Amino acid sequence: MKPTISKGLGALTPETWSEIYASVQANKQQDFTGDHERGKRFIAVIDSSSIVTAGTAIWKYAWTEKRRASNTTNSVTTVDSARSGTTSTGYAVNLLELANTAGTAYGFAVSSLTLTNADGYQIKPIPNGTPVEMIMRRANDGSLSYEFIAPNPIDGICPAGVVQFLDGGSYGES
């Protein structure tokens, strides 16, 4: 029920009251879940990933909503009526990947995901089973977006044939 202010109360004019009321109503409409306890930020676990463009370190992530099992454990459990997304619908994006290009990832020069200055090492997607804080936010076009922030692992092995040789010189030579 919207109370009517017809004369104003100092700075609270009928126009200002209408703006305040409209703002509150708009905020209520942005409660995406209808469940105030679940909210717009929640724990999710990454289920799988799919690269967006081959050779570019940007992935779409499938996920499932979770909650800590208890405040005395370090484990998570699936929520009743859990929210989730697949790599094709309702997928999540890692905000740290959005600036990556075919030639750079996190500012490192890459060629098809491989670091160009560290042979044998690649940028990898967020591993399956990783818990993240998921954020529900509206994109500029009004669509619902699922986003999280997590650093991507860099993984690899030293190339074969690398030989480390240390020459300490000769002791006592002049």
C-alpha positions as CSV (number, residue, x, y, z in Angstrom):
1,M,0.0,0.0,0.0
2,K,1.4,3.4,-1.0
3,P,0.6,6.2,1.4
4,T,-0.3,9.4,-0.3
5,I,1.6,12.6,0.4
6,S,-0.3,15.5,-1.2
7,K,1.1,18.6,0.4
8,G,4.7,17.7,1.2
9,L,6.7,17.6,4.4
10,G,9.6,20.0,3.9
11,A,11.9,18.4,1.4
12,L,9.6,15.4,1.1
13,T,7.4,16.7,-1.7
14,P,4.8,14.6,-3.5
15,E,7.2,14.2,-6.4
16,T,10.1,13.1,-4.2
17,W,7.8,10.6,-2.4
18,S,6.8,9.2,-5.8
19,E,10.5,8.7,-6.8
20,I,11.3,7.0,-3.5
21,Y,8.3,4.7,-3.8
22,A,9.2,3.9,-7.4
23,S,12.9,3.1,-6.4
24,V,11.8,0.8,-3.6
25,Q,9.4,-1.0,-6.0
26,A,12.1,-1.4,-8.6
27,N,14.5,-2.8,-6.0
28,K,11.9,-5.4,-5.0
29,Q,11.5,-6.5,-8.6
30,Q,15.3,-7.1,-8.7
31,D,15.0,-9.7,-6.0
32,F,15.8,-12.5,-8.5
33,T,14.9,-15.4,-6.2
34,G,12.0,-14.3,-4.1
35,D,13.9,-15.9,-1.3
36,H,15.6,-13.2,0.8
37,E,17.7,-15.7,2.7
38,R,19.2,-17.2,-0.4
39,G,20.0,-13.8,-2.0
40,K,22.0,-12.7,-5.0
41,R,25.3,-14.1,-3.7
42,F,25.7,-17.7,-2.9
43,I,28.2,-20.6,-2.9
44,A,28.3,-22.6,-6.1
45,V,30.6,-25.4,-7.2
46,I,32.0,-25.6,-10.7
47,D,30.8,-28.7,-12.4
48,S,32.4,-28.4,-15.9
49,S,33.6,-25.9,-18.4
50,S,33.5,-25.2,-22.1
51,I,35.9,-22.9,-23.9
52,V,34.2,-20.0,-25.7
53,T,36.6,-19.6,-28.6
54,A,39.4,-22.1,-29.3
55,G,42.8,-20.7,-28.2
56,T,41.3,-17.9,-26.0
57,A,41.4,-18.3,-22.2
58,I,37.7,-17.6,-21.7
59,W,35.3,-20.4,-20.6
60,K,31.6,-20.9,-19.8
61,Y,31.1,-22.8,-16.6
62,A,28.4,-25.2,-15.5
63,W,27.7,-24.9,-11.7
64,T,25.4,-26.0,-8.9
65,E,24.3,-24.0,-5.9
66,K,25.7,-25.3,-2.6
67,R,25.7,-24.3,1.1
68,R,28.1,-25.1,3.9
69,A,27.0,-28.3,5.6
70,S,27.4,-26.7,9.0
71,N,29.4,-23.9,10.6
72,T,31.8,-26.4,12.1
73,T,32.8,-28.2,8.8
74,N,34.7,-27.3,5.7
75,S,32.4,-29.1,3.4
76,V,29.5,-28.0,1.2
77,T,26.2,-29.7,0.4
78,T,23.7,-29.2,-2.4
79,V,20.8,-26.9,-1.5
80,D,17.2,-28.1,-1.7
81,S,15.8,-26.8,-5.1
82,A,19.4,-25.7,-5.9
83,R,19.9,-23.2,-8.7
84,S,22.3,-24.4,-11.4
85,G,23.5,-23.7,-14.9
86,T,25.0,-25.7,-17.7
87,T,27.6,-24.7,-20.3
88,S,24.8,-23.8,-22.7
89,T,22.0,-22.3,-20.5
90,G,22.5,-20.3,-17.3
91,Y,26.2,-20.7,-17.5
92,A,28.6,-18.6,-15.3
93,V,31.5,-16.5,-16.4
94,N,34.7,-15.8,-14.5
95,L,35.1,-12.0,-14.4
96,L,38.9,-12.4,-14.4
97,E,38.8,-14.0,-17.8
98,L,36.9,-11.3,-19.6
99,A,39.9,-9.2,-20.7
100,N,41.7,-12.3,-22.1
101,T,42.4,-12.4,-25.8
102,A,43.9,-14.8,-28.3
103,G,47.3,-13.3,-27.6
104,T,47.1,-12.5,-23.8
105,A,45.8,-14.1,-20.7
106,Y,46.1,-12.1,-17.4
107,G,48.6,-9.9,-19.2
108,F,50.9,-12.9,-20.1
109,A,51.6,-13.4,-23.8
110,V,50.0,-16.7,-24.9
111,S,49.7,-18.7,-28.1
112,S,46.7,-21.0,-28.1
113,L,46.6,-20.9,-24.2
114,T,50.3,-21.7,-23.9
115,L,52.5,-19.1,-22.3
116,T,54.9,-17.9,-24.9
117,N,57.7,-17.2,-22.4
118,A,57.3,-20.5,-20.5
119,D,57.2,-23.5,-22.9
120,G,55.0,-26.3,-21.7
121,Y,52.8,-24.2,-19.4
122,Q,49.2,-23.4,-20.2
123,I,46.3,-21.3,-18.7
124,K,43.6,-23.7,-17.6
125,P,39.9,-23.3,-16.7
126,I,38.7,-23.3,-13.1
127,P,38.9,-26.9,-12.0
128,N,35.7,-29.0,-11.6
129,G,34.7,-29.2,-7.9
130,T,36.0,-25.7,-7.1
131,P,33.6,-23.8,-4.7
132,V,33.2,-20.1,-5.7
133,E,31.0,-17.2,-4.6
134,M,28.4,-16.8,-7.4
135,I,26.9,-13.4,-8.0
136,M,23.6,-12.9,-9.8
137,R,23.6,-9.6,-11.6
138,R,21.7,-8.1,-14.5
139,A,23.6,-7.5,-17.7
140,N,23.3,-4.3,-19.6
141,D,20.6,-5.8,-21.8
142,G,18.5,-6.8,-18.7
143,S,19.3,-10.5,-18.9
144,L,20.3,-12.4,-15.7
145,S,24.1,-13.1,-15.5
146,Y,25.9,-15.5,-13.2
147,E,29.4,-14.3,-12.4
148,F,32.3,-15.3,-10.1
149,I,35.9,-14.3,-9.5
150,A,38.6,-17.0,-9.3
151,P,42.2,-17.1,-10.6
152,N,42.8,-19.6,-13.3
153,P,45.5,-22.2,-12.7
154,I,48.7,-22.3,-14.8
155,D,49.8,-25.8,-15.3
156,G,52.4,-27.7,-17.2
157,I,55.7,-29.6,-17.1
158,C,59.2,-28.5,-18.0
159,P,60.0,-29.5,-21.6
160,A,62.3,-32.5,-22.0
161,G,66.0,-31.9,-22.5
162,V,66.3,-29.0,-20.1
163,V,69.7,-29.4,-18.4
164,Q,70.7,-27.3,-15.5
165,F,74.5,-26.7,-15.2
166,L,76.1,-24.7,-12.5
167,D,79.7,-23.7,-12.8
168,G,81.0,-22.5,-9.5
169,G,84.5,-21.9,-10.8
170,S,87.7,-23.1,-9.2
171,Y,88.3,-22.5,-5.5
172,G,91.5,-20.7,-4.6
173,E,92.6,-19.7,-8.1
174,S,94.1,-16.3,-8.6
